[in-house]
């Protein structure tokens, strides 16, 4: 592979990584806007915001790992 071709591949990879990072950043911004809008809506209604996000380590998963003799904390 020529030196010039190597730089072209590296440049393409850099652009791909940057595009991925920009998409992730945009998704995080959108999620934050949605969370703020939901919080505002429920507060205007005088209600508490429901907890709709899943917990990371639900109890059934912890119990399942223990039943397999695995440490749920990955230690």
Short mmCIF file of the C-alpha atoms (twelve columns), coordinates in Angstrom:
data_MODEL
# 
_entry.id   MODEL 
# 
loop_
_atom_site.group_PDB 
_atom_site.id 
_atom_site.type_symbol 
_atom_site.label_atom_id 
_atom_site.label_alt_id 
_atom_site.label_comp_id 
_atom_site.label_asym_id 
_atom_site.label_seq_id 
_atom_site.Cartn_x 
_atom_site.Cartn_y 
_atom_site.Cartn_z 
_atom_site.pdbx_PDB_model_num 
ATOM 1  C CA . UNK A 1  0.000   0.000   0.000  1 
ATOM 2  C CA . UNK A 2  1.357   3.396   -0.932 1 
ATOM 3  C CA . UNK A 3  1.930   6.123   1.625  1 
ATOM 4  C CA . UNK A 4  -0.686  8.325   -0.034 1 
ATOM 5  C CA . UNK A 5  -3.304  5.566   0.075  1 
ATOM 6  C CA . UNK A 6  -2.545  5.000   3.762  1 
ATOM 7  C CA . UNK A 7  -3.333  8.654   4.541  1 
ATOM 8  C CA . UNK A 8  -6.556  8.481   2.543  1 
ATOM 9  C CA . UNK A 9  -7.724  5.502   4.615  1 
ATOM 10 C CA . UNK A 10 -6.763  7.206   7.862  1 
ATOM 11 C CA . UNK A 11 -8.592  10.360  6.816  1 
ATOM 12 C CA . UNK A 12 -11.711 8.357   5.958  1 
ATOM 13 C CA . UNK A 13 -11.575 6.579   9.330  1 
ATOM 14 C CA . UNK A 14 -11.203 9.908   11.136 1 
ATOM 15 C CA . UNK A 15 -14.211 11.323  9.301  1 
ATOM 16 C CA . UNK A 16 -16.258 8.222   10.143 1 
ATOM 17 C CA . UNK A 17 -15.330 8.471   13.829 1 
ATOM 18 C CA . UNK A 18 -16.176 12.155  13.903 1 
ATOM 19 C CA . UNK A 19 -19.542 11.532  12.241 1 
ATOM 20 C CA . UNK A 20 -20.306 8.853   14.838 1 
ATOM 21 C CA . UNK A 21 -19.345 11.180  17.691 1 
ATOM 22 C CA . UNK A 22 -21.463 14.003  16.279 1 
ATOM 23 C CA . UNK A 23 -24.480 11.677  15.968 1 
ATOM 24 C CA . UNK A 24 -24.031 10.552  19.572 1 
ATOM 25 C CA . UNK A 25 -23.750 14.158  20.727 1 
ATOM 26 C CA . UNK A 26 -26.925 15.090  18.830 1 
ATOM 27 C CA . UNK A 27 -28.785 12.109  20.327 1 
ATOM 28 C CA . UNK A 28 -27.734 13.146  23.835 1 
ATOM 29 C CA . UNK A 29 -28.938 16.699  23.182 1 
ATOM 30 C CA . UNK A 30 -32.285 15.430  21.908 1 
ATOM 31 C CA . UNK A 31 -32.695 13.141  24.931 1 
ATOM 32 C CA . UNK A 32 -31.969 16.056  27.268 1 
ATOM 33 C CA . UNK A 33 -34.530 18.286  25.521 1 
ATOM 34 C CA . UNK A 34 -37.157 15.548  25.733 1 
ATOM 35 C CA . UNK A 35 -36.432 14.956  29.441 1 
ATOM 36 C CA . UNK A 36 -36.747 18.681  30.168 1 
ATOM 37 C CA . UNK A 37 -40.026 18.930  28.228 1 
ATOM 38 C CA . UNK A 38 -41.485 15.931  30.052 1 
ATOM 39 C CA . UNK A 39 -40.399 17.328  33.415 1 
ATOM 40 C CA . UNK A 40 -41.957 20.704  32.586 1 
ATOM 41 C CA . UNK A 41 -45.206 19.101  31.431 1 
ATOM 42 C CA . UNK A 42 -45.629 17.024  34.572 1 
ATOM 43 C CA . UNK A 43 -44.676 19.899  36.856 1 
ATOM 44 C CA . UNK A 44 -47.290 22.132  35.185 1 
ATOM 45 C CA . UNK A 45 -49.856 19.398  35.852 1 
ATOM 46 C CA . UNK A 46 -48.730 19.217  39.484 1 
ATOM 47 C CA . UNK A 47 -47.615 15.607  39.090 1 
ATOM 48 C CA . UNK A 48 -44.329 13.880  39.693 1 
ATOM 49 C CA . UNK A 49 -42.453 12.606  36.665 1 
ATOM 50 C CA . UNK A 50 -42.886 8.829   36.226 1 
ATOM 51 C CA . UNK A 51 -39.736 6.741   36.378 1 
ATOM 52 C CA . UNK A 52 -39.787 5.196   32.929 1 
ATOM 53 C CA . UNK A 53 -36.140 4.531   32.506 1 
ATOM 54 C CA . UNK A 54 -35.141 0.981   33.300 1 
ATOM 55 C CA . UNK A 55 -32.877 0.283   36.190 1 
ATOM 56 C CA . UNK A 56 -29.479 -0.966  35.149 1 
ATOM 57 C CA . UNK A 57 -29.410 -3.990  37.418 1 
ATOM 58 C CA . UNK A 58 -32.950 -5.249  37.980 1 
ATOM 59 C CA . UNK A 59 -33.333 -7.751  40.786 1 
ATOM 60 C CA . UNK A 60 -34.288 -10.631 38.469 1 
ATOM 61 C CA . UNK A 61 -30.945 -10.287 36.682 1 
ATOM 62 C CA . UNK A 62 -29.014 -10.252 39.945 1 
ATOM 63 C CA . UNK A 63 -30.904 -13.362 41.138 1 
ATOM 64 C CA . UNK A 64 -30.225 -15.086 37.817 1 
ATOM 65 C CA . UNK A 65 -26.479 -14.417 38.042 1 
ATOM 66 C CA . UNK A 66 -26.407 -15.698 41.615 1 
ATOM 67 C CA . UNK A 67 -28.267 -18.875 40.550 1 
ATOM 68 C CA . UNK A 68 -25.472 -19.458 38.012 1 
ATOM 69 C CA . UNK A 69 -22.892 -18.999 40.802 1 
ATOM 70 C CA . UNK A 70 -21.703 -15.780 39.160 1 
ATOM 71 C CA . UNK A 71 -20.950 -12.578 41.018 1 
ATOM 72 C CA . UNK A 72 -23.492 -9.911  40.026 1 
ATOM 73 C CA . UNK A 73 -20.808 -7.252  40.640 1 
ATOM 74 C CA . UNK A 74 -18.381 -8.986  38.211 1 
ATOM 75 C CA . UNK A 75 -15.709 -9.345  40.855 1 
# 
